[in-house]
């Protein structure tokens, strides 16, 4: 099957180009003279590699209000509610909700997902279900599964053994949550266990870490140092690190130098981080999101995750990565022209890098996974939270969206200003 996308904006290149696709691969980018069975006129719109969500909890999606709503809006009440909801989990329940959320994701241009799945369950119900979901949805979306001990590795009964079993069953990544362990010693021990498991199974690491407003929560320091000592460069990701927002500047900048040496990846989750952190503050209330701007300036790879979709921790969301990017650039004081483009990269190339995705990007020879947005540029895509008109995977159109139209006194209006951000 041959496909040609004509008149496409690719990245920041101002020149419109054609993209020739055959047998699931990008064959040529430039001026294409020949014809194809399928031709799409992008008409100057942005063609991008697909969005990447490196941090979501698909086992918990679409459970908001069951068995109760989170009245305080806090992380801790969310965990308490989830512990109750977890008792009701069934294999089919997890699969049904996860598949529905993944369809939302695909329709909005997300084709690469890393999901953290709670393994603090003797039956590993959610983990087993997600292994099946990953296989059954593979024609639409590529999924990585993190073995995530929501209630701790050391603090939860038989936690280490459950982690090991989950990796044997099919988890791809070793997770953790050291700041939630009963004590600092337990948190440190959990990181040692995480590294041992990762090396034993030859897996990457992605840890929920220092997701708190406590400026004395500094497990990420130990994780980075451990990464260096164990020669695990580039294979470790620190998710959240919201405590970093509260670290004094001298310590934070020293820490970033260690991150860089360890080639540590960082994931911020703007929607959840902003909603959940700062709950113990009066005024001023801390923002609670890690230092995205400073981390990027330091040369550290930063990705952005959606984290929650209508669950006990975040009651909103429609699984849209442009919404995530919009929140990040506003809260992170990243509204400079170049900074907005950097934020777009955080939901595409940066996240693809930390997920070790090969064949990613609009490049000759790469897999033909791409999206066409209803906007001419990265900045306009974020500003408008634009529709994804076409979603293409392996050279096949798997999703389409028809954009809405607005009228004032029967006159159709556009929210674009011609000549700006094109």
Secondary structure, 3 states (H helix, E strand, C coil): CEEEEEEEEECCCCCCEEEEEECCEEEEEECCCCCCCEEEECCCCEEECCEEEEEECCCCCCCCCCCCCCCCCCHHHHHHHHHHHHHHCCHHHHHHHHHHHHHHHHHCCEEEEEEEEECCCCCCHHHHHHHHHHHHCCCCCEEEEEEECCCCCCCCCCHHHHHHHHHHHCCCEECCCHHHCCCHHHHHHHHHHHHHHHHHHCCEEEEEECCCCCCCCCHHHHHHHHHHHCCCCCCEEEEECHHHHCCCHHHHHHHHHHHHHHCCEEEECHHHHHHHCCCCCCCCCCCCCCCHHHHHHCCCCEEECCECCCCCCCCCCCCCHHHHHHHHHHHCCCCCHHHHHHHHHHCCHHHHHHCCCCCCCCCCCCECCEEEECCCCHHHHHHHCCCEEEEEECCEEEEECCCCCEEECCEEECCCCCCCCC
